[in-house]
Structures are given as C-alpha cells and as structure tokens.
Amino acid sequence: MTDQQSRRARSLRVIQGFQRSSQEILEDAAHAALYRFLEDEQRWTRMDIEGAAFVTRYAEKPLFSFIILNKLGKKFSAIVLLVSC
C-alpha cells in the first residue's frame, strides 16, 4: 500500500464516521478554504471554513460529495456538499 493509499484509507474512516455511505475517496487536497460571493458588493469573502478537502463516491444517490474537514471551529466539523447526477 502506498503512502497516498494509506492516507486515503485513514481519511475515509474519519469521513465514514459522519457520512456512512461514503465508499471511496476519488480526489483529495491537503488544504482548501471556502469563500462566499457577496453579490451586492461584487466581491469574495473568506469564510471560517478550511481544512483538508475530499471528493467522495457514495454507494447510492447522491453519488458524489465534496467535503471540507473544518479545522477552524472550536470543535471538529465537516462541510458536506452533495452532488446528484
């Protein structure tokens, strides 16, 4: 097992703790930050959400999700965006 496979296996176990239907990590990034577009001001603002990011595959619909494991809060949390095809 390569280092990447080992890291993804550990990360998948963490993700499955709150998203049990996650089956596989398709892509990952060591660090990502979430931004919000303020339409009335026509600018982006950084939110207090950042950490490791993952694209995961589910066993059933929705088939995919984008997850950021937020490390900025007082307690561990995850932001999950579900993608349905």
Summary of the structure (lengths in Angstrom):
residues: 85
radius of gyration: 14.2
end to end distance: 31.4
largest distance: 49.8
contacts: 204
relative contact order: 0.21
helix: 16%
strand: 55%
